[in-house]
Amino acid sequence: MADRADLVVVGAGTIGGWASVFAAADGVGRVVVVEQGLAGMGASSRAAGIVRAQGGIPATVTLGRWSIDFYNGQWAAYGTDSGFRELGYLILAVTDEDERAGRERVAMQRAAGLADVRWLTADEAVALIPTLASDGHRGGSYRDGDGHVDPPRNVRAYSLAMQACGVDLRERTAFTGLRTASDGRVIGVETSAGVIETERVLLTGGPSLRAVGALCGLRIPSGAARHTVAVLEPHEAFAIERQPMVFDIGAGLYWRLEEGGLLFGWSDPDEQPGEARAIDLAAYERYRARLAEFVPITRDLGLRKIWAATIDYTPDHLPILGPAMRPDGSLIDGAWVAAAAGHGMMWGPGVARVAADLALRGRTELIDVTDLGLDRFDAQGRSRLDPDPIALPYPRVAGD
Ligand SMILES: Cc1cc2nc3c(=O)[nH]c(=O)nc-3n(C[C@H](O)[C@H](O)[C@H](O)COP(=O)(O)OP(=O)(O)OC[C@H]3O[C@@H](n4cnc5c(N)ncnc54)[C@H](O)[C@@H]3O)c2cc1C
């Protein structure tokens, strides 16, 4: 008997994992997920877990809000969760320009339906976050309902949900190409373990999405860069239930509570993009010094753990959600592409919901995806969209 599926998903990260669950729950039929390694072994298990609805444009506000609602409702829906913990999130303004842009952003977010985001002055921010230095910043935008997930627990949550929905997860099975009919329709997926007949495919891949696309003739300008996360030793000031997370947006540095200590993460804008897992200790010292300016009690805390991993990004920091379009503009009918652009914890469930909608029905009600497809990029990988203003500092191109 032929190996057949009603939907094949490439990649068992948080995007492919949750999309497969949504598609199976929608009754698409037989869903197969092919994963070249093990579920979650890409970016999804290594993230810092920051989740915010404070997006930079209305679509990313919606994706963040939808994802937080999803995380909050997981127990009821799946009997398990991704460990979402509401801590609040302050996006710090350091310069005049940060404050101007931040106040404008709050107005946009409120107009987009995020009623509970507000501006905090420096004094109000320090009153809320006692470990925050009182000088060197101008307060920032703040929302109570933002927080973080536990990334390994999220991998566990979607893996359990996949199993409960009857999704067929095939680990150690690499996607190697697509089979198409003479009219361009998808008729099968080639893998390292043989061909799966199907008329629907969802391509994900996180930091490897570009390579996944190249296997079927797509040019996906999705990049990969080093991102580093460190956790400092416990301190009594952090041994509390709740203290808001902070993003020093100009420096691309963020921090949050973690097991009685402080977790902080950064991407170095001066670094060449590419796959990188080694730790740059000089950068660690620089970002640690910057952190100590804002959180003075961290100055003497020892390092508890540190890791570097490859993060996905797009040139405009926005997700890719659209049909598989070849460089000549022709479509591979039945194939779709989904990428969270380095925001897979905060937008992941929303991106996965949209991806499942597109793969099953060709449309979605969640956000307007008209501009989010591959056709927004030129041959050099430059986007015609303005970048999402709240993002880590990655290059504006992810070309060859
Ligand atoms: C250190 C770090 C910190 C981060 N912190 C945050 C954060 O705080 N908040 C946030 O929102 N986001 C964060 N991110 C980003 C987030 O983790 C990613 O955006 C998200 O995990 C991407 O999910 P994905 O499913 O697209 O990709 P992945 O999780 O990478 O999954 C893609 C999967 O595809 C598989 N694959 C690749 N090629 C093939 C093939 N040919 N055949 C079959 N399978 C294939 C890979 O093995 C992988 O398992 C962070 C990332 C890193 C690295």
The ligand as a Gaussian input file, in Angstrom:
#p B3LYP/6-31G(d) Opt

LIG

0 1
 C       18.679000      30.957000      21.927000
 C       17.305000      31.297000      21.389000
 C       16.451000      32.081000      22.140000
 C       15.178000      32.393000      21.659000
 N       14.325000      33.091000      22.451000
 C       13.076000      33.361000      22.008000
 C       12.158000      34.045000      22.845000
 O       12.487000      34.401000      23.985000
 N       10.923000      34.314000      22.369000
 C       10.540000      33.936000      21.109000
 O        9.412000      34.219000      20.710000
 N       11.383000      33.264000      20.309000
 C       12.634000      32.965000      20.716000
 N       13.488000      32.282000      19.920000
 C       13.049000      31.938000      18.549000
 C       12.199000      30.698000      18.530000
 O       12.836000      29.685000      19.257000
 C       12.001000      30.269000      17.066000
 O       11.431000      31.346000      16.339000
 C       11.095000      29.066000      16.950000
 O       11.547000      28.022000      17.778000
 C       11.059000      28.601000      15.510000
 O       10.224000      27.461000      15.444000
 P       10.223000      26.583000      14.151000
 O        9.294000      25.459000      14.390000
 O        9.994000      27.446000      12.960000
 O       11.735000      26.101000      13.999000
 P       12.551000      24.946000      14.764000
 O       12.194000      24.816000      16.163000
 O       13.991000      25.167000      14.439000
 O       12.013000      23.638000      14.046000
 C       12.299000      23.358000      12.694000
 C       12.526000      21.862000      12.591000
 O       12.694000      21.533000      11.214000
 C       13.596000      20.468000      11.158000
 N       14.144000      20.370000       9.800000
 C       15.001000      21.206000       9.192000
 N       15.286000      20.739000       7.946000
 C       14.568000      19.607000       7.785000
 C       14.440000      18.662000       6.731000
 N       15.096000      18.799000       5.576000
 N       13.629000      17.602000       6.909000
 C       12.938000      17.438000       8.075000
 N       13.041000      18.287000       9.116000
 C       13.844000      19.365000       8.953000
 C       14.647000      20.823000      12.196000
 O       15.375000      19.687000      12.611000
 C       13.793000      21.409000      13.297000
 O       13.445000      20.470000      14.298000
 C       14.766000      31.935000      20.371000
 C       15.633000      31.142000      19.617000
 C       16.890000      30.824000      20.124000
 C       17.799000      29.964000      19.286000

